[in-house]
């Protein structure tokens, strides 16, 4: 069948669809397991999870499916703490905290300390597929994962990054186009220099590396799936389409905003986390943009400064202050189950294949 690719064979899945590992709550065990049960690859976005919570979620996923699934983590970055930037940002954020009636957080004394413990969970639990973003993975982790038979997937936003990932012997590479929602996976250049659209990025990456390429960014239906396969991708990774799903753990305000938004209403901002990410425009971004000469601390410092604000804003139903990551294919989002999403996408894809065959006959 047309949907059998080198990626489906490597991952031992039926369909060339990966549900993106969206950290922060959307990827519940129910969502991950449903996607996997439908023949795709569900992914637990574990970047912000404690090792204990990761292990519990993995166990819950295994109770719900016997199919392959993935766990996604963030590669730790070198943290440069610039005290003046932090002080200025605390001053800028204080009105938000005052309005919410909570205190600003104390910053951690260590950064990225739990990554090793998170990786140990991945190894101990013998997770079928491990994916990562924000960088490359040390060789000793790659070796341990390979011993377990774990398939390893990295994320690249340029051909240069894809080649670096191939050098460390990943099994497949996500080509993250500029249309994609959430944080940019850029690690070998500045984010603004890596805003290459999916249509342009995928074929260049396919020609440059010898491992399967997974297209990501703006793919919301079967037409997008077939388009990416025609560009040489071996599969697609879809995130935004699963955010409004019934099984998604995204905040109800978040889901509602996604369903009402259009492709014109996303922007790439560093205001929430210190790292470039595509999400819905809102009052928080606008207010910080109106502050003259505001300097945003790097990720993950800014992320730590705003995390309690975003959490309390959700509790108080202040959706205008939430980080609502979303790709540019918003008009195609639907509120339905993950099972219905997979079936709809595959149905559209099959119809598209048939249309192309009919064109060929004409």
N, C-alpha and C positions, 0 to 999 in steps of 0.2 A: 504493500500500500504506500501511497505518497507520503504518509506521515511517519514512516519508518526511516530514521536517519542514523548517522553515526552516533549522535548524541543519545538517542533512545536506546541504542544497543549498549553504549557504555554505562548508562545509568540504570539499565534494566527496567525501563518504563515503556508504556505503550504509545504515549502521545508526546510530541516535542514542545511541551508547555511546562515552564517552571513558574511557580508562584513566588514572587520576590520575597526575600527575607526582610520585611519591614519591621524594624526594631521599635520598641516603645509601646507594644500592646496589641496591635492589629492581628498578629499571627498567632492566634490561639491554637491549642492542640486540635480543636475541632476543625478549624480552617485548614491546617496543614494536612490532617488525616483525610479530610474529604477530597482535597485536590489529589492526593496520592491514590486514594481509592478509585478515583475517576480515571486514573491512568497517567496523570501528570506527576510533577514532583513538587510536593508541598515543602515549604521552608520555614523553619522557626527563626524569627529575627531575634537573636539572643544578645545583641551587642550591649544592651544595658542591663541584662539579667545577672543576678548573682549566680555563682556556680551551683548553689543548692537549688535555686529556682529553675535553672537550666535542666538539672538532672530530673527534677520532678516533672517538668514539661515533656522531656524526652520519654519518660516512663508513661505519661498519659497518652502521648502520640502512639506509642507502641500498643497500648490497650485498644486503640481505635483503628489501627491499620497494621497489616503485615507487609505493606508495600514499602519500597524505598522512600526516604524523605531526607531533607537536608537541614543542617543548622548553619546559620550565618553569623560571623563575628567581625568586629572591626579590628584592624591591625593597629596597635598602639603607635602614636606619633611622638616625636620628641617635643616636649612641652617647654615653651619659653615664657616664663611668668614675668610680665612687665608690670611692676607695681603701679606705675602712674596710670597706665591704661585701665587697670582693674579699679583703681580709686575713682577715675572719671566715669567708668561704666556704672559703678555702684551708685554714684550720684545721679546719673541719668535714669537708672532703674528705680530709684527710691519712690517716686510718685506712684508707680505701678504697685509696689509693695504696700505703700500706705493705703491705696484704694482697696486693696485686697485684705488689709488688716493683718498682715503677717510680716515676719522679720526676714531680712536678707540672709542667705546661707553663709556659713563659714566654708572657705575653700578647703579641699582636701590637702593634706601635706604630701601625698604621693599620688601619681597619675599613672593609669594603665596597669596598676598592680595586680588586678584580678585576671588579666589576660592569661597568664600561665595556668591559673586554677581553672579558668574556663576551658582552656585547651586540654587540660588533664581530664575533664569531664568528657570531652569529645572522644579522647583516646579510650578512656575506661568504658564508655558506653558503646564503643565501636559503631559510631554513627555512620550510616551508609554513605552519605555525601556531606562534605564540608565545603562551604563557600565563604569567601572573605572579601573585604573591600578596604580601601584606604592605603594599600601598599602591597608589599610582597611578604611572603612567609618564610621564616628561617628554615634552612635545610633540615635541621634535626626534627622539626615538626612534620615536614613533608615525609621524611623517612618513616617516622612513627605511624603516620596516617596510612602510608602505602603498605606497611607490614600488616595493618588491620584490614586492608582491602578497601579502605575508604577512598571514594572518588573526590578529587580536589578541584575546585573551581575558583578562579580569581576574577577580579573585575578591572577592566581597563577602559579609559576614555580616549586613548590615542593608540596608534599603531606602535609607537615607541614603548608604551606601557605593556602592550600585548606581548611584544618581543621579550621584555624583561620577565614577564610571567611565564612565558614558554621556557625560558632559561632555567627556571627553578622547577620545571617539570610538572606544571599543573596539567590536569587532564582535559580541561575545557576553559574557555575564557568568555566572560560576559562583556559584550561591546555596549557600553552605556552611552547612548546618544544624548544630545543636549535636551531632548524633549522629556527625558525621564524625570519623574518626581523624586523627591528626597535628596539626600546628600550626594554630591558629586564624588565619584570614586577616584578622582585625579590624584596622582602621587608623584609624577615625574616632571611636572611643570606647573605653572599657575593655572588655577581653575578657569580663568577667563580666556586662556589660550587653548583650552580643551573643550570648547563648546561646539563640538562637531555633531551635526545631525545624524540620526540613525541611518538614513538612506545613504549618506556619504561615508559614514564610518565603517559600516559592516563589510562592504565588498573590499575595501582597502585592507581591513584586518584579515579577512578570509584569505586574501592573496599573500599576506605577509607571514602567517603562522601555519603550522601543520597540525594543530589540534582543533577540535570543533569550536566554532564561534556561536555564541548565544546572543541574539539581538535583544536589546532592551531600550525602551524609550518611546512613548507614544503609541504602543501597540495595545489595542483594546478589543479587537475582534478578529474574526477569521480572515478578513481581507488583509489585515496587518500581518497575520501569521504567514499567509501565502506569499505576500510581498517580501518578507524577510527571508523565507526559504529560497525565493527566486534570486535573492542577492547573494546566496551562498551560505547563509546561516544554517546551522543544524537544528536550531530550535529558538524559542523566544522566552524571555523572562517578562512576566506581566505583574505589575504591582497595583497601580491605581484602580484597575478593573475589579480587584478583589477587596478594596477598602470598604465599599458599601455592602459587601456580602453579609448575609444573615449571620454567618459564623465569625465574621470579623470582630475583633475586640476594639475597633476604633470608637472613639467617643461619639455618641449620637449627634452632637452638634457638628462634629467633623463630617459624619456621613451626610447630614442634611446639607451642609455647605457644599460638599462635593457634587451632590445631585443638582444643586441650583446654579453652579458655576459654569463658566464657558472657557474656551481655550484662551481668551484674552485676559483672564483673571489670575494667571499664575505669574510668578516672578522668581528670579534667582536672588537669594538674599543670604547674607552672613549674620544678620541681626539676631537670630535666635541662638545659634550655636557657635559662631565663629568660623564655620566652614560653609562654603557655598552649597546651597540646597534649593531645589525648586519646590515652591508651595503656593498656596493661595495668598493673594494680597489681602492685608487686613489692617486694622487700626494700629496695632502694635508696630508693624513695619513702617507705616506712615509716620507715626509719632517719633520714632527713632530717626527717621530720615529727616525730620524737621529740626532736629537738634543740630546746631552748627558745629562742625569740626569734631563730631563724635568719632572716637576711635574704638573699634571693636576688638577685644582680646581674642587671641587665636583659640581654635578648638583644641581641647575640650573645656578650656577655662570659661569661655562665654556660655557654653552649654550648661556648666555647673552653676553659673550665676543666674541663669534664667529658668532652670529646671523647677524649683519650687513655685515660681511665678506661674509657669504654664500648668503645673499640677493643680494649684489652687484656683486658677482661672477656670479650669475644667469643672472643678467642684462647684464653683459659683455660676456656672453656665455663662461665662464671658468668652464666647467663641471668638470674638474679635482679637483676643490675646493669645490664642492657641497657635502652635506651629502645626499647620495643616498641609503636610507635604502632598503634592499631587503633580502628575504629568500633564501634558498638553492635550491629551485625548479626552478631556472631561465630558464633552457632550455625548460620548458613547457609553458612559457609565450607567449601570442599571442596578436597582435594588432587588437582588434575587439571591438564591443560595449559590454556594460555590459549585455544587453539582450542575445547576442550571447554567452557570457561567461557562463551565467547561463544555457542556453539551451545545450551548449556543455558538461558542467560538468554533468548535469542530464542525458544526452544521454549516455555518457560514463559509468555513474554509473549503468544505467539500463542494458547496455550491459554486464557489469561486473557481475551483479546479475544473468543474464541469463547464462553466462559462468559457474558460480559456480553451478547453477542448473543442467547444462549439465554434469558437472564433477560428481555430486551426482548420476545422472542416470547411468553413466558409471560404 
